[in-house]
């Protein structure tokens, strides 16, 4: 019984640490995109790309926070493994979709840059 309790506390602590890390990185990301937005005023044709990148980062942080919360609910190593595998699968799918969308945005921005005087 004590071993189960120790495992649950371990996963709870691990999830809390992961959540704290995600929150700290999110602060750095927000500062980065604020600086990027200031630089992009001179390049309006890339504003859409920057907005999309920020949207991807925001969604990735939401996903990472959900993962850390789910991780803290793991009951044992099998549950922990399942949570990690499911998160990896969702992440790969999301990355693929984001890359496809990003390529389209880059193509559109390049076309706008060529057309602008």
DSSP file (Angstrom, degrees, kcal/mol; ACC not computed):
  #  RESIDUE AA STRUCTURE BP1 BP2  ACC     N-H-->O    O-->H-N    N-H-->O    O-->H-N    TCO  KAPPA ALPHA  PHI   PSI    X-CA   Y-CA   Z-CA
    1    1 A X     >        0   0    0      0, 0.0     4,-2.0     0, 0.0     5,-0.1   0.000 360.0 360.0 360.0 -41.9    0.0    0.0    0.0
    2    2 A X  H  >  +     0   0    0      1,-0.2     4,-2.5     2,-0.2     5,-0.2   0.862 360.0  56.0 -66.0 -35.2    2.8    2.4    0.9
    3    3 A X  H  > S+     0   0    0      2,-0.2     4,-2.4     1,-0.2    -1,-0.2   0.908 107.6  48.6 -63.3 -42.3    4.6    1.6   -2.4
    4    4 A X  H  > S+     0   0    0      2,-0.2     4,-2.6     1,-0.2    -1,-0.2   0.909 111.4  50.1 -62.8 -42.3    1.4    2.7   -4.4
    5    5 A X  H  X S+     0   0    0     -4,-2.0     4,-2.3     1,-0.2    -2,-0.2   0.908 110.5  49.6 -63.2 -42.3    1.2    5.8   -2.3
    6    6 A X  H  X S+     0   0    0     -4,-2.5     4,-2.5     2,-0.2    -2,-0.2   0.903 110.9  50.3 -62.7 -42.3    4.9    6.6   -3.0
    7    7 A X  H  X S+     0   0    0     -4,-2.4     4,-2.5     2,-0.2     5,-0.2   0.936 110.8  48.4 -62.3 -46.5    4.3    6.0   -6.8
    8    8 A X  H  X S+     0   0    0     -4,-2.6     4,-2.3     1,-0.2    -1,-0.2   0.905 112.5  48.4 -62.1 -40.8    1.3    8.3   -6.9
    9    9 A X  H  X S+     0   0    0     -4,-2.3     4,-2.8     2,-0.2    -1,-0.2   0.897 109.6  53.4 -66.0 -39.0    3.2   11.0   -5.0
   10   10 A X  H  X S+     0   0    0     -4,-2.5     4,-2.6     2,-0.2    -2,-0.2   0.943 112.3  43.3 -59.3 -48.7    6.1   10.6   -7.4
   11   11 A X  H  X S+     0   0    0     -4,-2.5     4,-2.5     2,-0.2    -1,-0.2   0.853 112.8  53.1 -68.1 -34.2    3.9   11.1  -10.4
   12   12 A X  H  X S+     0   0    0     -4,-2.3     4,-2.2    -5,-0.2    -1,-0.2   0.936 112.6  44.2 -63.8 -45.7    2.1   14.0   -8.8
   13   13 A X  H  X S+     0   0    0     -4,-2.8     4,-2.4     2,-0.2    -2,-0.2   0.893 112.6  52.3 -64.9 -40.6    5.4   15.7   -8.0
   14   14 A X  H  X S+     0   0    0     -4,-2.6     4,-2.4    -5,-0.2    -2,-0.2   0.920 110.4  47.8 -62.3 -44.5    6.7   14.9  -11.6
   15   15 A X  H  X S+     0   0    0     -4,-2.5     4,-2.5     2,-0.2    -1,-0.2   0.899 111.3  50.6 -62.7 -41.4    3.6   16.5  -13.1
   16   16 A X  H  X S+     0   0    0     -4,-2.2     4,-2.3     2,-0.2    -2,-0.2   0.895 111.2  48.5 -64.6 -40.2    3.9   19.6  -10.9
   17   17 A X  H  X S+     0   0    0     -4,-2.4     4,-2.3     2,-0.2    -2,-0.2   0.912 111.7  49.4 -65.3 -42.3    7.5   20.0  -11.9
   18   18 A X  H  X S+     0   0    0     -4,-2.4     4,-2.4     2,-0.2    -2,-0.2   0.913 111.2  49.8 -62.8 -42.7    6.6   19.6  -15.6
   19   19 A X  H  X S+     0   0    0     -4,-2.5     4,-2.3     1,-0.2    -2,-0.2   0.911 110.4  49.7 -63.5 -42.7    3.8   22.2  -15.2
   20   20 A X  H  X S+     0   0    0     -4,-2.3     4,-2.1     1,-0.2    -1,-0.2   0.908 111.0  50.0 -62.5 -42.1    6.2   24.6  -13.5
   21   21 A X  H  X S+     0   0    0     -4,-2.3     4,-2.5     2,-0.2     5,-0.2   0.916 109.6  50.6 -62.9 -44.1    8.7   24.2  -16.3
   22   22 A X  H  X S+     0   0    0     -4,-2.4     4,-2.3     1,-0.2    -1,-0.2   0.916 110.2  50.3 -60.5 -43.7    6.1   24.7  -19.0
   23   23 A X  H  X S+     0   0    0     -4,-2.3     4,-1.5     2,-0.2    -1,-0.2   0.890 110.6  49.2 -62.9 -40.0    5.0   27.9  -17.3
   24   24 A X  H  X S+     0   0    0     -4,-2.1     4,-1.4     1,-0.2    -2,-0.2   0.915 112.5  47.0 -66.2 -42.7    8.5   29.3  -17.0
   25   25 A X  H  X S+     0   0    0     -4,-2.5     4,-2.5     1,-0.2    -2,-0.2   0.871 106.3  59.6 -66.6 -35.7    9.2   28.5  -20.7
   26   26 A X  H  X S+     0   0    0     -4,-2.3     4,-2.6     1,-0.2    -1,-0.2   0.888 101.3  54.3 -60.5 -38.9    6.0   30.2  -21.6
   27   27 A X  H  X S+     0   0    0     -4,-1.5     4,-1.9     1,-0.2    -1,-0.2   0.910 109.2  47.4 -61.2 -42.2    7.1   33.4  -20.1
   28   28 A X  H  X S+     0   0    0     -4,-1.4     4,-2.3     1,-0.2    -2,-0.2   0.909 111.2  52.1 -63.9 -42.1   10.3   33.3  -22.2
   29   29 A X  H  X S+     0   0    0     -4,-2.5     4,-2.5     1,-0.2     5,-0.2   0.900 107.5  51.6 -61.8 -42.4    8.2   32.6  -25.3
   30   30 A X  H  X S+     0   0    0     -4,-2.6     4,-1.9     1,-0.2    -1,-0.2   0.907 110.7  48.0 -63.4 -41.7    5.9   35.5  -24.6
   31   31 A X  H  X S+     0   0    0     -4,-1.9     4,-2.1     2,-0.2    -1,-0.2   0.903 110.9  52.3 -63.8 -41.1    8.9   37.9  -24.3
   32   32 A X  H  X S+     0   0    0     -4,-2.3     4,-2.4     1,-0.2    -2,-0.2   0.939 111.2  45.1 -60.9 -48.9   10.3   36.5  -27.5
   33   33 A X  H  X S+     0   0    0     -4,-2.5     4,-2.3     1,-0.2    -1,-0.2   0.821 109.3  55.9 -69.8 -29.6    7.2   37.0  -29.5
   34   34 A X  H  X S+     0   0    0     -4,-1.9     4,-1.5    -5,-0.2    -1,-0.2   0.930 111.6  44.0 -64.9 -43.9    6.7   40.5  -28.1
   35   35 A X  H  X S+     0   0    0     -4,-2.1     4,-1.7     1,-0.2    -2,-0.2   0.894 112.3  53.1 -65.3 -40.0   10.2   41.4  -29.4
   36   36 A X  H  X S+     0   0    0     -4,-2.4     4,-1.9     1,-0.2    -2,-0.2   0.900 105.4  53.8 -62.5 -41.8    9.5   39.7  -32.7
   37   37 A X  H  < S+     0   0    0     -4,-2.3     4,-0.5     1,-0.2    -1,-0.2   0.890 106.8  52.4 -61.6 -38.5    6.3   41.7  -33.2
   38   38 A X  H >< S+     0   0    0     -4,-1.5     3,-0.6     1,-0.2    -1,-0.2   0.879 111.3  46.7 -65.2 -37.0    8.3   44.9  -32.7
   39   39 A X  H >< S+     0   0    0     -4,-1.7     3,-1.0     1,-0.2    -1,-0.2   0.818 104.4  61.9 -72.6 -30.5   10.8   43.9  -35.3
   40   40 A X  G >< S+     0   0    0     -4,-1.9     3,-1.4     1,-0.3     6,-0.2   0.531  74.8  89.7 -80.1  -4.6    8.2   42.8  -37.8
   41   41 A X  G <  S+     0   0    0     -3,-0.6     3,-0.4    -4,-0.5    -1,-0.3   0.866  89.4  51.2 -57.0 -34.1    6.7   46.2  -38.2
   42   42 A X  G <  S+     0   0    0     -3,-1.0     2,-0.3     1,-0.2    -1,-0.3   0.625 112.2  48.1 -77.5 -13.3    9.2   46.9  -41.0
   43   43 A X    X   +     0   0    0     -3,-1.4     3,-1.9    -4,-0.2     4,-0.3  -0.633  62.7 168.6-127.8  73.0    8.2   43.6  -42.7
   44   44 A X  G >  S+     0   0    0     -3,-0.4     3,-1.3    -2,-0.3     4,-0.4   0.770  72.0  66.8 -61.7 -26.1    4.4   43.5  -42.9
   45   45 A X  G 3  S+     0   0    0      1,-0.3    -1,-0.3     2,-0.1     4,-0.2   0.667 101.9  48.0 -71.5 -13.9    4.4   40.5  -45.3
   46   46 A X  G <> S+     0   0    0     -3,-1.9     4,-2.2    -6,-0.2    -1,-0.3   0.389  83.1  94.3-103.1   3.3    5.8   38.3  -42.6
   47   47 A X  H <> S+     0   0    0     -3,-1.3     4,-2.5    -4,-0.3     5,-0.2   0.888  83.7  53.4 -61.0 -38.5    3.4   39.3  -39.9
   48   48 A X  H  > S+     0   0    0     -4,-0.4     4,-2.4     2,-0.2    -1,-0.2   0.898 107.5  50.9 -64.1 -39.6    1.1   36.4  -40.8
   49   49 A X  H  > S+     0   0    0     -4,-0.2     4,-2.6     2,-0.2    -2,-0.2   0.932 111.3  47.8 -62.8 -45.2    4.0   34.0  -40.3
   50   50 A X  H  X S+     0   0    0     -4,-2.2     4,-2.4     1,-0.2    -2,-0.2   0.904 111.2  50.9 -63.1 -41.0    4.8   35.4  -36.9
   51   51 A X  H  X S+     0   0    0     -4,-2.5     4,-2.2     1,-0.2    -1,-0.2   0.902 111.5  48.1 -63.6 -40.3    1.2   35.3  -35.9
   52   52 A X  H  X S+     0   0    0     -4,-2.4     4,-2.7     2,-0.2    -2,-0.2   0.915 109.8  52.0 -66.5 -41.9    1.0   31.7  -36.9
   53   53 A X  H  X S+     0   0    0     -4,-2.6     4,-2.5     1,-0.2    -2,-0.2   0.912 110.7  48.0 -60.8 -41.3    4.2   30.8  -35.1
   54   54 A X  H  X S+     0   0    0     -4,-2.4     4,-2.8     2,-0.2    -1,-0.2   0.900 110.4  52.0 -66.2 -38.9    2.8   32.4  -31.9
   55   55 A X  H  X S+     0   0    0     -4,-2.2     4,-2.5     2,-0.2    -2,-0.2   0.909 110.0  48.8 -62.4 -42.3   -0.4   30.5  -32.4
   56   56 A X  H  X S+     0   0    0     -4,-2.7     4,-2.7     2,-0.2    -2,-0.2   0.937 112.3  48.3 -61.5 -46.3    1.5   27.2  -32.7
   57   57 A X  H  X S+     0   0    0     -4,-2.5     4,-2.3     1,-0.2    -2,-0.2   0.918 111.0  50.7 -62.1 -43.4    3.5   28.0  -29.6
   58   58 A X  H  X S+     0   0    0     -4,-2.8     4,-2.2     1,-0.2    -1,-0.2   0.933 112.3  46.5 -60.0 -46.0    0.4   28.9  -27.6
   59   59 A X  H  X S+     0   0    0     -4,-2.5     4,-2.6     1,-0.2    -1,-0.2   0.896 110.7  53.0 -64.4 -39.3   -1.3   25.6  -28.6
   60   60 A X  H  X S+     0   0    0     -4,-2.7     4,-2.4     1,-0.2    -1,-0.2   0.875 109.1  49.5 -63.9 -36.7    1.9   23.6  -27.8
   61   61 A X  H  X S+     0   0    0     -4,-2.3     4,-2.5     2,-0.2    -2,-0.2   0.900 109.7  50.7 -68.8 -40.0    1.9   25.2  -24.3
   62   62 A X  H  X S+     0   0    0     -4,-2.2     4,-2.2     1,-0.2    -2,-0.2   0.933 113.0  46.9 -59.9 -45.1   -1.7   24.4  -23.8
   63   63 A X  H  X S+     0   0    0     -4,-2.6     4,-2.4     1,-0.2    -2,-0.2   0.895 111.6  50.7 -63.3 -40.9   -1.0   20.8  -24.8
   64   64 A X  H  X S+     0   0    0     -4,-2.4     4,-2.5     2,-0.2    -1,-0.2   0.882 110.0  49.6 -67.1 -37.9    2.1   20.6  -22.6
   65   65 A X  H  X S+     0   0    0     -4,-2.5     4,-2.3     2,-0.2    -1,-0.2   0.916 110.9  49.5 -66.4 -41.7    0.2   21.9  -19.6
   66   66 A X  H  X S+     0   0    0     -4,-2.2     4,-2.5    -5,-0.2    -2,-0.2   0.912 111.4  50.7 -61.6 -41.1   -2.6   19.3  -20.2
   67   67 A X  H  X S+     0   0    0     -4,-2.4     4,-3.0     2,-0.2    -2,-0.2   0.925 109.3  49.5 -61.6 -45.8    0.1   16.6  -20.5
   68   68 A X  H  X S+     0   0    0     -4,-2.5     4,-1.7     1,-0.2    -1,-0.2   0.882 112.4  48.2 -64.2 -36.8    1.7   17.7  -17.2
   69   69 A X  H  < S+     0   0    0     -4,-2.3     4,-0.5     2,-0.2    -1,-0.2   0.912 113.6  46.6 -68.3 -41.6   -1.6   17.6  -15.4
   70   70 A X  H >< S+     0   0    0     -4,-2.5     3,-1.4     1,-0.2     4,-0.3   0.897 109.2  55.8 -65.8 -39.2   -2.4   14.2  -16.9
   71   71 A X  H >< S+     0   0    0     -4,-3.0     3,-1.7     1,-0.3    -1,-0.2   0.878 100.3  58.5 -60.0 -38.3    1.0   13.0  -15.9
   72   72 A X  T 3< S+     0   0    0     -4,-1.7    -1,-0.3     1,-0.3    -2,-0.2   0.665 101.7  56.9 -67.9 -13.6    0.4   14.0  -12.3
   73   73 A X  T <  S+     0   0    0     -3,-1.4    -1,-0.3    -4,-0.5    -2,-0.2   0.428  76.5 128.3 -95.3  -0.1   -2.6   11.7  -12.3
   74   74 A X    <   -     0   0    0     -3,-1.7   -63,-0.2    -4,-0.3   -62,-0.1  -0.276  41.6-165.2 -58.8 139.3   -0.6    8.6  -13.3
   75   75 A X        -     0   0    0      1,-0.2     2,-0.3   -64,-0.1    -1,-0.1   0.748  65.2 -10.5 -97.3 -29.1   -1.2    5.6  -11.0
   76   76 A X  S  > S-     0   0    0    -69,-0.1     4,-2.5   -68,-0.1    -1,-0.2  -0.901  83.2 -79.1-158.1-178.3    1.7    3.4  -12.0
   77   77 A X  H  > S+     0   0    0     -2,-0.3     4,-2.5     1,-0.2     5,-0.2   0.831 125.3  54.4 -65.4 -32.7    4.4    3.0  -14.6
   78   78 A X  H  > S+     0   0    0      2,-0.2     4,-2.5     1,-0.2    -1,-0.2   0.919 110.8  45.4 -66.3 -42.5    2.0    1.5  -17.1
   79   79 A X  H  > S+     0   0    0      2,-0.2     4,-2.6     1,-0.2    -2,-0.2   0.910 112.4  52.1 -64.7 -42.8   -0.3    4.5  -16.8
   80   80 A X  H  X S+     0   0    0     -4,-2.5     4,-2.1     1,-0.2    -2,-0.2   0.912 110.9  47.6 -58.0 -45.3    2.8    6.8  -17.0
   81   81 A X  H  X S+     0   0    0     -4,-2.5     4,-2.6     2,-0.2     5,-0.2   0.915 110.9  50.8 -64.8 -44.2    3.9    5.1  -20.2
   82   82 A X  H  X S+     0   0    0     -4,-2.5     4,-2.7     1,-0.2     5,-0.2   0.927 110.0  49.9 -59.3 -46.0    0.4    5.2  -21.8
   83   83 A X  H  X S+     0   0    0     -4,-2.6     4,-2.2     1,-0.2    -1,-0.2   0.910 112.5  47.6 -60.3 -43.6    0.2    9.0  -21.0
   84   84 A X  H  X S+     0   0    0     -4,-2.1     4,-2.5     2,-0.2    -2,-0.2   0.912 112.3  48.3 -64.9 -43.6    3.6    9.6  -22.6
   85   85 A X  H  X S+     0   0    0     -4,-2.6     4,-2.4     2,-0.2    -2,-0.2   0.928 112.6  48.3 -64.6 -45.1    2.9    7.5  -25.7
   86   86 A X  H  X S+     0   0    0     -4,-2.7     4,-2.4    -5,-0.2    -1,-0.2   0.904 112.2  49.4 -62.3 -40.8   -0.5    9.3  -26.2
   87   87 A X  H  X S+     0   0    0     -4,-2.2     4,-2.6    -5,-0.2    -2,-0.2   0.919 110.3  50.5 -64.7 -42.5    1.1   12.7  -25.8
   88   88 A X  H  X S+     0   0    0     -4,-2.5     4,-2.6     2,-0.2    -2,-0.2   0.913 110.8  49.5 -61.5 -42.7    3.9   11.8  -28.3
   89   89 A X  H  X S+     0   0    0     -4,-2.4     4,-2.0     2,-0.2    -2,-0.2   0.930 113.0  46.0 -62.8 -45.6    1.3   10.7  -30.8
   90   90 A X  H  X S+     0   0    0     -4,-2.4     4,-2.5     1,-0.2    -2,-0.2   0.894 112.7  52.0 -63.1 -39.2   -0.7   13.9  -30.4
   91   91 A X  H  X S+     0   0    0     -4,-2.6     4,-2.9     2,-0.2    -2,-0.2   0.917 108.5  48.9 -65.1 -44.4    2.5   16.0  -30.6
   92   92 A X  H  X S+     0   0    0     -4,-2.6     4,-2.2     2,-0.2    -1,-0.2   0.905 112.7  48.4 -63.0 -40.5    3.7   14.4  -33.8
   93   93 A X  H  X S+     0   0    0     -4,-2.0     4,-2.3    -5,-0.2    -2,-0.2   0.926 113.2  47.8 -63.6 -44.4    0.3   14.9  -35.4
   94   94 A X  H  X S+     0   0    0     -4,-2.5     4,-2.8     2,-0.2    -2,-0.2   0.906 110.5  51.0 -63.9 -43.1    0.2   18.5  -34.3
   95   95 A X  H  X S+     0   0    0     -4,-2.9     4,-2.6     2,-0.2    -1,-0.2   0.908 109.9  50.5 -61.8 -42.2    3.7   19.2  -35.5
   96   96 A X  H  X S+     0   0    0     -4,-2.2     4,-2.2     2,-0.2    -2,-0.2   0.933 112.7  45.9 -61.6 -46.3    2.8   17.7  -38.9
   97   97 A X  H  X S+     0   0    0     -4,-2.3     4,-2.3     1,-0.2    -2,-0.2   0.895 113.4  49.7 -64.1 -40.3   -0.3   19.9  -39.2
   98   98 A X  H  X S+     0   0    0     -4,-2.8     4,-2.8     2,-0.2    -1,-0.2   0.900 109.9  50.8 -66.0 -40.2    1.6   23.0  -38.0
   99   99 A X  H  X S+     0   0    0     -4,-2.6     4,-2.4     2,-0.2    -2,-0.2   0.911 110.8  48.9 -63.7 -42.0    4.4   22.4  -40.6
  100  100 A X  H  X S+     0   0    0     -4,-2.2     4,-1.8     2,-0.2    -2,-0.2   0.934 114.3  45.1 -62.9 -46.0    1.9   22.0  -43.4
  101  101 A X  H  X S+     0   0    0     -4,-2.3     4,-2.3     1,-0.2    -2,-0.2   0.894 112.0  52.9 -64.4 -40.8    0.1   25.3  -42.3
  102  102 A X  H  X S+     0   0    0     -4,-2.8     4,-2.6     1,-0.2    -2,-0.2   0.898 106.5  52.5 -63.3 -41.3    3.5   27.0  -41.9
  103  103 A X  H  X S+     0   0    0     -4,-2.4     4,-2.3     1,-0.2    -1,-0.2   0.913 109.7  49.1 -60.9 -42.9    4.6   26.1  -45.4
  104  104 A X  H  X S+     0   0    0     -4,-1.8     4,-2.4     1,-0.2    -1,-0.2   0.908 111.3  49.8 -62.9 -41.3    1.3   27.5  -46.8
  105  105 A X  H  X S+     0   0    0     -4,-2.3     4,-2.7     2,-0.2    -2,-0.2   0.899 110.4  49.9 -64.9 -40.7    1.9   30.7  -44.8
  106  106 A X  H  X S+     0   0    0     -4,-2.6     4,-2.6     2,-0.2    -1,-0.2   0.907 110.5  50.1 -64.1 -41.5    5.4   31.1  -46.1
  107  107 A X  H  X S+     0   0    0     -4,-2.3     4,-2.0     2,-0.2    -2,-0.2   0.930 112.8  46.5 -62.5 -45.4    4.3   30.6  -49.7
  108  108 A X  H  X S+     0   0    0     -4,-2.4     4,-2.1     1,-0.2    -2,-0.2   0.906 113.1  49.2 -63.3 -42.1    1.6   33.2  -49.3
  109  109 A X  H  X S+     0   0    0     -4,-2.7     4,-2.5     2,-0.2    -2,-0.2   0.884 109.4  52.0 -66.0 -38.9    4.0   35.6  -47.6
  110  110 A X  H  X S+     0   0    0     -4,-2.6     4,-2.0     2,-0.2    -1,-0.2   0.910 109.3  50.1 -63.2 -41.0    6.6   35.1  -50.4
  111  111 A X  H  X S+     0   0    0     -4,-2.0     4,-1.8     1,-0.2    -2,-0.2   0.904 111.6  48.5 -64.0 -40.7    3.9   35.9  -53.0
  112  112 A X  H  X S+     0   0    0     -4,-2.1     4,-1.8     1,-0.2    -2,-0.2   0.898 110.4  51.4 -65.6 -40.3    2.9   39.1  -51.1
  113  113 A X  H  < S+     0   0    0     -4,-2.5    -1,-0.2     1,-0.2    -2,-0.2   0.873 109.7  49.4 -65.4 -36.6    6.6   40.2  -50.8
  114  114 A X  H  < S+     0   0    0     -4,-2.0    -1,-0.2     1,-0.2    -2,-0.2   0.875 113.4  46.8 -69.0 -37.5    7.1   39.7  -54.5
  115  115 A X  H  < S+     0   0    0     -4,-1.8    -2,-0.2    -5,-0.2    -1,-0.2   0.758  93.4  92.9 -76.5 -25.1    4.0   41.7  -55.3
  116  116 A X     <        0   0    0     -4,-1.8    -4,-0.0     1,-0.1     0, 0.0  -0.419 360.0 360.0 -74.7 146.4    4.8   44.6  -52.9
  117  117 A X              0   0    0     -2,-0.1    -1,-0.1     0, 0.0    -4,-0.1   0.479 360.0 360.0 -71.0 360.0    6.6   47.6  -54.3
